[in-house]
């Protein structure tokens, strides 16, 4: 047997040329420092566009609020199509979108037709047609999978079995939106709100809608409530934690957080302040402090954020900007106290 001679020098490829009509991955800043870091990939911060994003968690943790906020960030001055299946407060949606700097148009799918509840499949189909047919429609929202009723179930009797019909419809919607996102001339995103269910006899959690949604979603974010922020007996805000359980264009497992105010929405300013607490850049005690400088009571800072006094929070943004250079690949320090396993 003759041995092949070893190469005296390694072979190098000087350049790689990829011939493709597909667009490069474009990321957009969310304005939320730890979320931008958690969604980072290749040293680039922010949320990847042209993605199906599934946002889920237990009841009343801010799933819809974060979805409205991110859709406003994606759409900017375009159109958001919202297919709400649970019921919403239009005034609150407007407030959340204003806080994301969105200044466009929101189209809410009609849920009543000729005095009767409209089929959910028809609402979703209208939203999908708008997304591919209208160049101004940059974001679509399905809220939520758990409330989605397939046509056979809506026309059948309570007690009948309709196993698998919802998963089949959600799978078709996921495949269609994945193809539309690639074909659409303008960058856009599809957001799906979901709920978590405990695994019987085991650890972790699952979400409704079937495996196809989980497989095709480029981004999967799990949310939970870290703390209710109170002034006396009154809840003045909610500190929400999250984990990236799937990120096709980056690393999963990173944590993030944000702060939302009741009847107002997500506050970038308070989120920046709480990020500073988490990274040890500011002190949270009777007064909020940066080194020896006091910024006052927590309740007063929540009032300032709600009143739009953004300049009061500039020092926190400056601290985070200085911190960014030391942590550009993601903030693994912001994690949940409970282990959240990736259901995929």
N, C-alpha and C positions, 0 to 999 in steps of 0.2 A: 504494500500500500504506500503510495507516494503522498507525503504530506504537502499541503499547499503552503507556499511561503507566506510568512507574515508580512503585512504591509509595513514598510519602513516609516511611513507618515500617515496620519489619519486623513481621511477624505472629508473635505468641507464643502458645503453648499453655500455659494456666495450670496445667492438671492433666491427668493421663492415668489413666483408670480401666480396669483390666483385669478382665474378668469371667471367672474361671477357678476350677475346683474343684481344680486342681493345687496341691500344697503348695509353699511357698517353699523355696528352697535352704537347708538347714541344715548347718552345718559343726560338726565336733567336733574338739577339740584332740587330737593324737596324743601329746602330752607330749614330742615330739622337736622342738626349736626350729626347726632348718633345714628339716625336712619340713613343719611347719606353715606356715612362710614360703613354701616352694616351692609349696604347694597353695592359697595365698591367692588370693582374688578379691574385688574390690570393697572392699578394705581389711579384709575379714574373714579371719581365719586359721583353719587347720585343714582337715580332710578333708571334702569334700562327701558327705553321706549319700545314700541311695537311688541308688547308683551301682554300675555294674559296673566293677571295678578289675582290670586285668591287670598282674601283676607278673612281670617276666622278667629273664633274665640268663644268664650262663654257669653251669656246674655249681659248686655249693658256694660260692655268694656270699652266701647268706642269704635267698633268695627265700621259702622256706617259713617261715622264722623271722619275717620281716617280716610275712608274711600272717597267721600266727597272732596276732602282736602286735596288728595293726590290727583283726583280727576281734574280739579281746577288748575293744579300746577301743570298738568299735561296739556289741557285744552287752551289755557291762557285766554285768548280772545275769540276762540272758536265756539263750537257747540258741544254740549254734553247731552247725551241721550240717557235718561234714567228710567229704568224699568223697575218700579218699586212694587213689591208684592206683599209688603207687610203694613204699609201705612206710614206717612211721614208728615213732618211739620215743615211746610214750604218756607216759612220764615227762618227756621233754623238752618235749612239747607243753604239759603241765601247768605246767612251770616258766616257759615263755615267757608263758603266759596269766596266771599269777600276777603277773609283772612288769608286765603291762599293766593291773593292777588288776581283772581279770576275776574274778568270783566266781559264775559261773553253771554251766551244764550243757553238756557237749560230747557230741554224738551222732555217733559214727563209723559210717558206712554199712557194713553187713556185706558183706564181699567173698567170702564162702564160702557156698554154698547146697547143702545135701544132699551135702556132701563134694566139691563141684566149684566152680571159680572162677565167681563170679557175673558176669552180663553187666554191663558198665559202663553201658550205657544204662539198665538197671533201677535201678542205684545212683543215677544222676543224676536219673532220674524221681522216685524216692523223696524225694531231697533237695529237688527243686523243689516237690513236693506238700506237704512239711513246711513249707516257707518261706511258702507262701500260706495253708496251712490252720491252722498253729499260730501264734497271736499272740505266743508267747514266743520263736519262732525269729527272731532279728534278723540273723544272718550265716550265709552259706553259703560253703564253700570247695571248689573243684575243683582238686586237686593230683595230676597235672598234665595239661595238654593232650597233651604228648608221649607219655604213657603210656596215653592213652585208646584203647581198642580197640573199634571198631564191631562190632555183633552179627554182621554178615556175615563179618567177618574172624575173629572168635573161633570161628565155626562152620565156616569154610573151612579149606583146607590152606595150609601155608606155601609160598610161591611163587606163589600166585594173586594176581591184581590186584584191588585194592579201592580204586582211585583215587577220591578225592573223598568217600568215605563218612564219614571222620572229620570233615572240614570241614563236611559237611552236618549231622551230629549236633551239632557244636559251635555251628553257626549257629542251629539250632533251640533249643538250650539258651540261647544269648545273647538271642534274641528273646523267649523265654518269661520269662527273668529280668528283662529290661528292662520288660516289661509288669507283672510281679508287683511289682517295686519301686515302680512308680507307684500300684498298687492297694492295696498293703499299708497297713493303718492305722498300724502302728508304723514308725518309721524303721529302715532296715536297709541292708545292702550285700552284694554278691556279689563274691567274690574268685576270680580265675582265675590259677593259677601256670603259667608257660610258660617255654620255653627259647628262646635265640636261635640262629640259624644264619647263617653268613656268606653273603653274596651272591656267587655264583660269577662271577668275572670283573669284580667291581665293589666299591665301598666300601659300608659300612653293614652292616645286618643285617635279618633277617626273623624272624618268629615263626610257629609252627605254628598251625593251627586255622582258617585261611581269613580272607577279608576281612571277613566279617560281624562276627566277634568284634572286630576292630580298629576297625570303624566304630561299633559299639554301645557299646564300652567308653568310659565317661566319663573314666576315669583310666588312663593307661598309664605305668608306672614301670620304668625300666631300671636295673639294679644291676650293680656291678662291685666287685672287691676293690681297695681303695686300698693297704692295708698289713697285713701280719701283725705284730702287736705281740708282741714276745718278751721273756722274762726269761731270759737265757742262751740255751740252745738250746730252751727250752720256749715254745710259742705260748700266750700268756695271753689273747689276744683278737684280733679282726679289725675293722679300720677299713673300713667299707663306704661307697662312694660311690654316688650315684644321680642320675638326671636325669628330670624330668617330660617325657616325650615327647608326652603329650597330656593336656590338661585342658580339658574342655568348659566349665567354669564358672570360667575364669581364664586366665592366660597360661602357655603351655608354654615349655620350654627352661630352666627354673630347676633349679639343682642342690641337692642335700641330702646328708646323711651321717648315719651312726649307728655305734655301737660294739656288737658282740655278744661275749659271753663263751662259750666252749665249755661245754656241759652246763648252761648257765644261761639264755642268751637275750640279748635286747637290754637294755642298761643305759641308762636315762634319764640317770643321773648322769654316766657316762663320755661319753655322747653330748653332753651339755651342755658338759663340759670340752673335748672335741675341737672343738665349735663355737666355743668361746672361742679355741682355738688358730687356727682358720681365719680368724676375724675380727680377729685381732691383739689380742685382749683379755687373753690370758694367754700365758705363755712356756713352751715345751716344750724343756727342755734336760736336764742331768743331774737336776735337780729341776724339778718343775712350780711355776711362780711366777706370782703376780699382783702386778705391780710389784715391791716388795722382799720380799714375803711368800712364803715357801716352803711348799709343801704336801707335800713329800717325793718319794720316788722313784715313778716310774710304776707299777712292780710293786706297791708298797704301796697305791696308789690303786685298782688293779684288785682287790686283796684286800678293801679297804674297801667297794667297790661290791658285791662278791659277798656280803659279810657283812652287807649291809643298813645300813651306817653312812652314811645319806643326809645327815645334817646336815653332814658334812665337805665336801659339794659345794654347800652353800647359796650361797657366794660366787660360784660360776660361774653359777648360776641368776639371781642378782641382777644380775650383769654383763649377761647376755643380756636380761633384762627392761628394763634401762636402754638397751640397744642397740636394742631393738625399735622404739622411737619414731622412730629415724632410718632404718628400713629395713622399713617395713610392707608393701611391695609385692612382696617376694621377694628372695632372696639370690643374685644372679647371680654372685657371686664364688666360690661353691662349685661348681666345674665339674670334669669329668673331664679328664685329660691327653690323652685320645683323643677324637676327634670322633665323636659318635653321631648319625647322621642319623635323622630321623623317617621310619619306613617307610611312613607313610600317604601 
